């Protein structure tokens, strides 16, 4: 909006208040997909899966919802009539809508995996390298939705978009919202791809720390933050108990954020303080290290704070970020939830005191704080939108 553009955001209905309060026009999309994670079926899928596998286990629940989501996205785009469509990889409708409206599209993602590269395999796969198969592995994410929902997409294109059977044009550009300090830019990407840096939303400069939290922080050494954001509560009391014991075994204090329900405590010992949530950009200034699920945004926040980061992934791209952090020395190896014990946690909590790890985390924080991912992304989007329209204007006109 500060660049003079008129913007509308279409996202699950659960984000309506968050977006509207910030003065951005919002169109709600069906929220059942997010709600699915908190159902017994969703929790079971997350508990038993990594990477793509959790999603595969939920396909039977997702397919009936998909047509409604496609239609909702088309209705929103048609009503707004944009000149440019920026879409998240989860919006499988985006490229088709761009084709129907005859406008350029740009893919915007907080994680890589949608531009093939030989540098690393798809972040959705549970390994750090596939050697010569790295590049082809990215087709899992690029073509996965078309394979899983191919029949539905063909019917939707025909009956809702009035488009012939076929594949929509690719995006004119792709922008990734993470730091090249964590994942270097592959040499086989061209100028239509940008790793901009993280897209931080810093708006808590006036946040007032609760008095009880302030008292806890001032009563001893810096605690280790533990929080799993919006991850579902699979066995929240058992997980919390293991964390409390692991902190005790390591001689560390802990600051536990209950968040979306992954943690639940009935008794709180003196070496632990419990909060529901707090802005990471403010809170992480006061902790020794951070243990979290490895969501792209939370990973960026703990790295920017310059504190060692421990990842305990649940699903999706989270193991990828855990491996990357360990590979650069800014945190210990990620913790597998299936083999998580108090002793395993205690070892990770002790590891973050290593001077080399702390120095690397501090260096990462300094480098990431020097980036301006939002401005870089906006400039890149403006440039490629202009180029797309210039190319369209200069293209030969069809005869007749």
C-alpha positions in Angstrom: 0.0 0.0 0.0 2.9 2.4 0.7 4.0 1.9 -2.9 0.7 3.2 -4.2 -0.8 -0.1 -5.2 -4.3 -1.2 -4.4 -4.1 -4.6 -2.7 -6.5 -7.3 -1.7 -5.6 -10.4 0.2 -7.5 -13.6 0.0 -6.7 -16.1 2.7 -8.4 -18.5 5.1 -11.2 -16.8 7.2 -9.2 -17.3 10.4 -6.9 -14.5 9.3 -9.6 -11.9 8.7 -9.2 -9.9 11.9 -5.4 -10.0 11.6 -5.4 -8.6 8.1 -8.3 -6.1 8.3 -6.8 -4.5 11.5 -3.8 -3.6 9.4 -5.9 -1.7 6.8 -5.6 -4.3 4.0 -8.7 -5.3 2.0 -9.5 -8.9 2.8 -11.6 -11.7 1.2 -12.1 -14.7 3.4 -11.5 -18.2 1.9 -12.9 -21.4 3.4 -11.1 -22.1 6.7 -11.7 -25.9 6.9 -8.2 -26.7 5.8 -6.6 -24.9 8.8 -9.3 -26.3 11.1 -8.5 -29.8 9.8 -5.2 -29.8 11.7 -7.0 -29.6 15.0 -9.3 -32.6 14.3 -8.4 -36.1 15.5 -7.6 -37.1 12.0 -5.3 -34.1 11.5 -3.5 -34.6 14.7 -3.0 -38.3 13.9 -1.6 -37.4 10.4 0.9 -34.9 11.9 1.9 -37.3 14.6 2.8 -40.0 12.1 4.2 -38.0 9.2 7.0 -35.9 8.0 7.3 -33.8 4.8 4.6 -34.7 2.3 3.4 -37.7 4.2 1.1 -35.8 6.6 -0.7 -34.2 3.7 -1.1 -37.5 1.9 -2.8 -39.0 5.0 -5.4 -36.2 4.9 -6.2 -36.4 1.2 -9.5 -38.1 1.8 -10.6 -35.1 3.9 -9.0 -32.5 1.6 -10.5 -33.5 -1.7 -14.1 -32.7 -0.8 -13.1 -29.2 0.3 -10.9 -28.4 -2.7 -13.7 -27.4 -5.2 -15.2 -25.0 -2.8 -11.8 -23.4 -2.2 -11.1 -23.1 -6.0 -14.5 -21.4 -6.6 -13.9 -19.0 -3.6 -10.5 -17.9 -5.0 -12.0 -17.4 -8.5 -14.9 -15.3 -7.1 -12.5 -13.2 -5.1 -10.2 -12.5 -8.0 -13.0 -11.9 -10.5 -14.6 -9.3 -8.2 -11.3 -7.5 -7.5 -10.1 -7.6 -11.2 -6.3 -7.3 -10.4 -3.6 -6.4 -12.8 -1.2 -8.8 -11.1 -1.8 -11.9 -9.1 0.8 -12.9 -6.4 0.1 -16.4 -5.1 1.3 -18.8 -2.4 2.3 -22.3 -3.6 -0.7 -23.7 -1.7 -3.0 -21.7 -4.0 -3.3 -24.2 -6.8 -6.0 -21.9 -8.3 -3.6 -19.0 -8.8 -1.9 -19.9 -12.1 -5.3 -20.9 -13.7 -6.9 -17.6 -12.6 -4.0 -15.6 -14.0 -4.5 -17.4 -17.3 -8.3 -16.7 -17.3 -7.8 -13.0 -16.4 -4.9 -12.7 -18.9 -2.7 -11.2 -16.2 0.9 -12.0 -15.1 1.4 -14.1 -11.9 4.2 -14.2 -9.4 4.9 -17.0 -7.1 5.8 -15.9 -3.5 6.9 -18.5 -1.0 8.5 -18.6 2.4 10.5 -21.7 1.5 12.3 -23.0 -1.6 11.3 -26.0 -3.6 9.3 -24.5 -6.5 12.3 -23.7 -8.7 14.4 -26.8 -9.6 18.0 -26.8 -8.5 20.9 -29.2 -8.2 22.0 -27.5 -5.0 19.6 -29.3 -2.7 16.5 -31.6 -2.9 12.9 -30.6 -2.3 12.5 -29.3 1.3 9.6 -31.7 1.6 11.9 -34.7 1.5 13.6 -36.0 4.7 17.2 -36.0 3.4 19.9 -33.3 2.9 20.9 -34.5 -0.5 19.9 -36.8 -3.4 23.0 -36.2 -5.4 22.2 -36.2 -9.1 18.4 -36.5 -8.3 18.3 -33.2 -6.4 16.9 -31.3 -9.3 14.2 -33.7 -10.3 12.9 -34.0 -6.7 11.5 -30.5 -6.9 8.9 -31.7 -9.4 7.2 -33.2 -6.3 6.1 -29.8 -5.2 5.8 -28.2 -8.6 3.6 -30.8 -10.1 2.2 -32.6 -7.1 -1.1 -30.7 -6.9 -1.7 -31.2 -10.6 -1.3 -34.9 -10.2 -3.4 -35.2 -7.0 -6.2 -33.0 -8.1 -5.8 -33.3 -11.9 -9.4 -34.4 -12.7 -10.9 -31.7 -10.4 -8.8 -29.0 -11.9 -9.7 -30.0 -15.4 -13.4 -29.9 -14.6 -13.0 -26.6 -12.7 -11.1 -25.0 -15.6 -13.8 -26.0 -18.0 -17.0 -25.2 -16.0 -15.9 -22.3 -13.8 -13.1 -20.6 -15.8 -14.3 -21.5 -19.3 -10.8 -22.6 -20.2 -9.8 -25.4 -22.5 -7.9 -28.4 -21.1 -4.2 -27.5 -20.7 -1.5 -26.2 -18.4 -1.5 -22.6 -17.3 1.5 -20.4 -18.0 4.2 -20.4 -15.3 4.8 -17.4 -13.1 6.7 -14.5 -14.7 8.9 -14.5 -11.6 9.4 -16.2 -8.2 10.3 -14.5 -4.9 11.4 -16.5 -1.8 11.0 -14.9 1.6 13.9 -16.4 3.5 17.6 -15.4 4.0 20.4 -16.4 1.6 22.5 -16.5 4.7 20.7 -19.7 5.7 20.2 -21.2 2.2 22.6 -19.7 -0.4 21.1 -18.8 -3.8 21.8 -21.7 -6.2 24.0 -20.9 -9.1 21.5 -22.6 -11.5 18.7 -20.0 -10.8 18.3 -17.0 -13.1 17.3 -13.4 -12.7 13.6 -14.3 -12.6 14.1 -15.8 -9.1 14.9 -13.7 -6.0 15.8 -14.8 -2.5 14.8 -11.5 -0.9 15.3 -12.1 2.8 12.6 -12.6 5.4 9.3 -10.7 5.3 9.2 -9.6 9.0 6.1 -7.8 10.2 7.6 -5.7 13.0 4.8 -3.8 14.7 5.3 -4.5 18.4 7.7 -1.7 19.3 5.4 -0.5 22.0 4.8 -4.0 23.5 4.6 -3.9 27.3 6.1 -7.0 28.9 3.8 -8.5 31.6 5.1 -7.9 35.1 5.2 -11.6 36.0 7.3 -12.3 32.9 9.6 -9.4 33.7 10.1 -10.7 37.3 10.9 -14.2 36.0 13.5 -13.0 33.5 15.2 -10.8 36.2 15.3 -13.6 38.7 18.0 -15.7 37.1 20.0 -16.7 34.0 18.4 -16.2 30.6 15.8 -19.0 29.9 15.4 -21.2 26.9 12.3 -20.3 24.9 10.1 -23.3 24.0 7.1 -22.8 21.7 5.4 -24.6 18.9 3.2 -21.9 17.5 0.0 -23.1 15.9 1.1 -26.7 15.8 -1.7 -29.0 17.1 -1.7 -30.6 20.5 -0.8 -34.2 19.8 0.1 -35.2 23.4 0.6 -31.8 25.0 1.0 -32.8 28.7 3.6 -35.5 27.9 5.6 -33.1 25.7 5.5 -30.4 28.4 6.6 -32.9 31.1 9.6 -34.1 28.9 10.6 -30.4 28.4 10.4 -29.6 32.0 12.5 -32.6 33.0 15.0 -31.9 30.2 15.4 -28.3 31.4 16.0 -29.6 35.0 18.5 -32.2 33.8 20.5 -29.5 31.9 20.3 -27.0 34.7 18.5 -24.5 32.5 15.4 -22.3 33.0 12.6 -22.4 30.5 10.0 -20.0 29.1 7.2 -22.1 27.6 4.6 -20.7 25.2 1.4 -22.8 25.1 0.4 -21.2 21.7 -1.9 -23.4 19.7 -2.1 -26.2 22.2 1.0 -28.3 21.6 2.0 -27.7 25.3 -0.2 -28.1 28.3 0.9 -27.9 32.0 -1.0 -28.6 35.2 1.9 -27.7 37.5 4.6 -25.2 36.9 7.9 -25.6 38.6 10.0 -22.7 39.7 12.6 -23.0 36.9 9.8 -22.6 34.3 7.5 -19.7 33.4 4.4 -20.1 31.1 3.0 -17.6 28.7 0.4 -18.0 26.0 2.3 -16.0 23.4 4.4 -12.9 22.9 6.0 -11.1 19.9 9.1 -12.9 18.9 11.0 -9.8 17.9 10.7 -8.5 21.4 10.8 -11.8 23.4 13.8 -13.4 21.8 16.0 -10.5 23.0 15.7 -12.0 26.5 16.4 -15.7 25.9 19.5 -17.9 25.7 18.2 -20.0 22.9 14.9 -21.0 21.2 13.4 -24.4 20.7 10.4 -24.5 18.3 8.8 -26.4 15.5 10.8 -24.9 12.6 8.1 -22.9 10.8 9.8 -20.6 8.3 8.7 -17.5 10.1 9.6 -18.6 13.6 13.0 -19.8 12.3 13.7 -16.4 10.8 12.7 -14.7 14.0 15.1 -16.8 16.2 17.9 -16.5 13.8 17.5 -12.7 13.5 17.6 -12.5 17.3 21.1 -14.1 17.1 20.3 -17.0 19.5 21.0 -20.7 18.9 18.0 -22.4 17.5 16.8 -26.0 18.2 14.2 -27.4 15.8 11.7 -30.1 16.8 9.8 -30.5 13.5 6.2 -31.6 13.2 5.8 -31.9 9.4 6.2 -30.1 6.0 9.3 -28.0 5.5 10.2 -27.9 9.2 12.8 -30.7 9.1 14.5 -28.9 6.2 15.0 -25.7 8.3 16.3 -27.9 11.2 18.9 -29.5 8.9 20.0 -26.1 7.5 20.5 -24.6 10.9 22.6 -27.5 12.1 24.6 -27.5 8.9 25.7 -23.9 9.4 26.4 -24.4 13.1 23.7 -22.1 14.5 22.0 -24.9 16.4 22.2 -28.6 17.2 20.7 -31.3 15.0 16.9 -31.3 14.9 15.1 -33.4 17.4 12.8 -36.2 16.2 9.5 -36.0 18.1 9.2 -39.8 17.8 12.4 -40.3 19.8 12.1 -37.3 22.0 13.1 -37.9 25.7 14.1 -35.6 28.6 17.7 -36.8 28.1 17.7 -35.9 24.4 16.3 -32.5 25.2 18.8 -31.9 28.0 21.7 -32.7 25.5 20.3 -30.1 23.1 19.9 -27.5 25.9 23.5 -28.0 27.0 24.7 -27.8 23.4 23.5 -24.3 22.9 26.0 -23.1 25.4 28.9 -24.0 23.0 30.8 -20.7 22.3 31.3 -21.6 18.6 27.5 -22.2 18.2 26.7 -18.9 20.0 29.2 -17.0 17.9 27.7 -18.4 14.7 24.1 -17.6 15.8 25.2 -14.0 16.7 26.8 -13.7 13.2 23.7 -14.9 11.5 21.6 -12.5 13.5 23.7 -9.6 12.5 23.7 -10.5 8.8 19.9 -11.1 8.7 19.2 -7.8 10.5 21.1 -6.1 7.7 18.6 -7.4 5.1 15.4 -5.8 4.2 13.4 -8.6 2.6 10.1 -6.7 2.3 11.6 -3.8 0.3 13.6 -6.2 -1.9 10.6 -8.3 -2.6 8.4 -5.2 -3.5 11.1 -3.8 -5.8 11.4 -7.2 -7.5 7.7 -7.6 -7.9 7.3 -4.1 -9.4 10.1 -4.7 -11.9 8.8 -8.0 -13.1 5.2 -6.8 -13.3 6.4 -3.9 -15.6 8.5 -6.3 -17.7 5.6 -8.6 -18.1 3.3 -5.9 -19.4 6.1 -4.5 -21.7 6.6 -7.9 -23.2 2.9 -8.3 -23.6 2.6 -4.9 -25.4 5.5 -5.7 -27.8 4.4 -9.3 -28.6 3.2 -9.8 -32.2 -0.6 -9.5 -32.5 -2.4 -12.5 -34.0 -3.7 -12.2 -37.6 -7.2 -11.2 -38.2 
